[in-house]
Amino acid sequence: MAVLLIALNLRPTITGVGPLLSQISATLGTTEAALGALAAVPLIAFAVISPLAHGLSARFGIPRTVLCSLLLLGVGTIVRSVPGSAANLWVGTALLGASIAIVNVLMPAVIKRDFPDRVPVMTAVFTACLSGMGAVASGVVVPISHIQVNGVPLGWQAALLWTGALLPFALVAWALSMRRQPRHEKPSERGRASGIWRDRLAWQVLLYMGLQSMTFYMLVTWFAPIAQSLGRSEVVAGFDVMIYQIFCFGGSLIVPLVLRGRFGRFAAAAVPALTLVGIAGLIVLPQLFTVWAVVCGIGCGAALGMSLSLFSLRARTHQAAGALSGMAQSGGYLIAATGPILFGALVTLTGGWLASLVLVALVLAGQLLTGLFVGRDRFVLEQR
């Protein structure tokens, strides 16, 4: 229960930003490129902080490391929502990105440790919670921002503060579960996992994770502005992003099924192919925006579930899973951070969406090719 409550808090603070970009831009007077940079801040934090997660958990234990990270997430959410200086928005976003980075890395190791025989199923449920609450945040932040108190709208700051509403429940649940968890892992196991950066398979998983995340964050950040450019209202565009993430939720649940199937080794390549169909449709028939949002949602949700499953499926121990998770998320999010920035920069340069959507298609093609390699039944930190 604690793991799932934590999952519910790892997306809303990020996915709630996209539908509010027009309000943020109007308040701060920022360009599309600057908004892309804002969306990239959590991803940069993921890349910088993720390598520290394994060492912090080895020194202080997973329970305390996760607890402190959740507290930092609360601080970042509050700071970001304080009206006044634009610095609050940027600093708060960096803080919450750093906290989520630590938890992102450690949760696959917790699942591998606590549910060794149910990794695909538990990972799918965890991913579904990520996507589900992220979808809710995307759909409700705009209506919340329009709620009036004494004739004055609450605004985007209050809407972003709402995205941390479930955090106290996760904190309490995790604190209660700490008594049942081991505090430290064996030194010998930590030492063996340190060779992860020299493992070829680990680098392939890193690339797959990076390209998957790059696609997701480009779409979740820019889907609402694209929808608005097609004549949809701000509220409807927010619901479009919610629909996208609802189907991310559904896509994540199919991962255990496809992994057990006859062609399971090709599943990692098949899911980006589905998203590629959605992007092609968005370019050719943009008037069917909702249809393509559904297709992209299923593909991106399955790709995220596949990435998180690979951390456990390509490792024999939870220590190796934690090391692989830390490496793949660090390098992967460094790749992903370039996505929203490049997407926004191309919009600014070209004045349209075509070049940016072609960029997404190229990223998906790279993920498809990488999926052919990571789908093979091998394990990191083993002689091959």
QUIBELTA-V652361 format. One line per field, one symbol per residue. phi: phi as a letter, one per 40 degrees, with the letter a starting at -180 (. if undefined). burial: 1 if it has 24 or more other C-alpha atoms within 12 Angstrom, else 0. Layout:
# QUIBELTA-V652361
phi: ???
burial: ???
This chain:
# QUIBELTA-V652361
phi: .cccccdcbcbdcccccdccdcccccccgcccccccccccdccccdcccdcccccccccbgcdcccdcccccccccccdcccchcccdccccccccccccdccdcccdccccccbccbdccccccdcccdcccccddccbccdccccbbfgbccgccccccdcbccddccccccccccccbccbbcdccccccccccbcccccccdcccccccdcdcccccbdcccccccgccccccccccccdccccdcccccddccccccbdccccccccccccccccccccbcccdcccccccccccccccdcccccdccbbcbccccccccccccccccccccccdccdcccccccgabdccccdccccccccdcccccccccbbcgbcb
burial: 011111111111111111111111000000111111111111111111111111111100111111111111111111111100000011111111111111111111111111000011111111111111111111111111100000000111111111111110111001100000000010000101110110111111111111111111111111111111000001111111111111111111111101100001111111111111111111100100111111111111111111111111111111111111111111111111111111111110000011011111111111111111111101111000
